[in-house]
Amino acid sequence: MVSAPARSEGVISETASAPERFEALYRSSRDDVYAYAMTLLRDSAAAEDVTALAFERALSRRRSFDRRRGEERAWLFGIARNAALDELRRRRRVAGWTGEPVGEDEPVSDAVELSLRRTSVAAALRSLPARERELVALKFHAGLRNAELAQVLGISESAAGTLLHRTMTKLREACRET
Amino acid sequence: MRHEAPLDPVLLAELDAIDATLAGDPVDPAHAELAELALLLAAGRPQPAERFAARLDAQVARPAPAAPSSGAAEPKRKAPRWRSRQVLGGSLAAGLAVAAVGLVIVGSASQPASMSSSAVSTASSTSASASASQTPAGSADALRATSATSASAASGGAVSRGPTAYPLPAARQPGRQVISSAQLALSTPPTHVEDVAGELFGVVGSEHGYVQSSSVTQTGGPDGSARLELSLPSGNLPNAMAELSRLRYAHVGSRTDASTDVTDQAAVAGRRLADARALRAALLRALAGATTPGQLDSLRGRLHDADSAISAAEQQVATLAHRVAFSSVTVTIAAAGAPVAHHSSGLTVGRALHDAARVLSGAGAVLVLVAAILAGPLLLLAGTWWLLTRTRRRRREQALDLAG
């Protein structure tokens, strides 16, 4: 039985000052932003650069954040997405994915079947186009809700749900084939 | 927001199953495969290297939380500071410039109406004086140099002229008998017809003249009018005309000066009188020597005629003398909307409010012009910015598609 890894939601108090709010956002989103960038770019160095750049831009633009336009996490991932896409434009190449996420410790005693399933899923994920892979990264690695997903991508929530379902269907079929 | 069709219930159920799985909630067994896939995807989440995480933590924590810079990697470009003091200062400077331009425009256009009383532009009576001094060679006839020079007044806003707008007639040649007359057309606001007439009476009195006739109609409307026939000592005429042209509530519409040299007429009248008197004296001597009743009757009859002739001649001489001594001036006053001739130089509240309204109106007109001028470039700027934003977004999306 596979359980979802714990994630810190990082509750940001409404009464916190701007620096406190930013720090809380950073603490709660640092790993998520890296995970998203890594899944999309499939290059750890590029993912680190994009993550750092995303937080730098967010820090410089934190006064321009307008709560009426959306949540802070969606705003942050919008910045991160632009940074990642700019990286794609700049490099115009697909970095080879190392196969195993950096820093993840896999218990030695994991069942072989589980390991095989994870490998199968990873391979299926690699086979997805970048746009669908990004969707998976935002949903499952960054942990965005569907509404946040829609805001980052600039589409409606129902459209985001439809795209996500379609991607999941492709992954299931790809996993069955492997 | 565009209305979209609701999601398919099956699709919606699967999305809910994914969210429930990620939240650790139980899921319908029908979605077990989907739930497992979701868990596997979540488990494959990449983790940052510890060294990177530590370095990033240090970069974020290094400056003060409020500092814009987060360490070695400076932002590639500064965010636009739309609310900066520079923008506010520029706006303030622009506003002051607009107000200054408005003041200049208003100031150049607002030549005060108080100058209108001296707006009569041409001199009068110069030809009258010239005619009075002319003596055609060999001509025994009286020189009738009736000159009428009309001075047309300019409307409000004319160039300021001083009290010497009306040059005084040239001094009469000694020994010449000249009859002078003048016509003055004044305009005044409808409510001041009577005031102007009153002022006029005052001028006449101060110049030792008298009003031959007057007719004043004060209606308070544009049909108010007055007509006055004045008789002023000819020696005081120039001064009187100058005073009449500077009445407080009146604006000079036109002025006509005329003169007639009657020296010869006066000489003829004098000779006629002298002849009549001489004839009477002769008749009286003849009457003293008359002996017959017939002679007495004849002489008495001729004496009566001579007396009549003397009376007529004396009347003519006196009339001419009076007309030479006193000049006739006809003044008409018409109620009109013409600007009032204020000669006071002090600033009044009304004038200040009037000028302030004109300044504001001028500034408003300038603002409208500036807005019209800037509208085009601003629209172009906005369109260019929108286009750039759209292009940049499209290129990012294209990069995602090309990444594969």
Interface residues (C-beta under 8 A of the other chain):
Chain A: V2 S3 A4 P5 A18 P19 E20 F22 E23 Y26 R30 D31 Y34 A35 M38 T39 L40 S44 A47 E48 T51 A52 L53 F55 E56 R57 L59 S60 R61 S64 N82 L85 D86 L88 R89 R92 V94 P101 V102 G103 E104 R117 R118 V121 A122 L125 P129 A130 R131 E134 V136 K139 F140 H141 G143 R145 N146 S156 S158 A159 G161 T162 L164 H165 M168 L171 R172 C175
Chain B: M1 R2 E4 A5 P6 L7 L11 L12 E14 L15 I18 D19 T21 L22 A23 G24 E33 L34 E36 L37 A38 L39 L40 L41 A42 A43 G44 R45 P46 Q47 P48 A49 E50 F52 A53 L56 D57 Q59 V60 A64 P65 A66 P68 S69 S70 G71 A73 E74 P75 K78 A79 R395 R396 E397 A399 L400 D401 L402 A403 G404
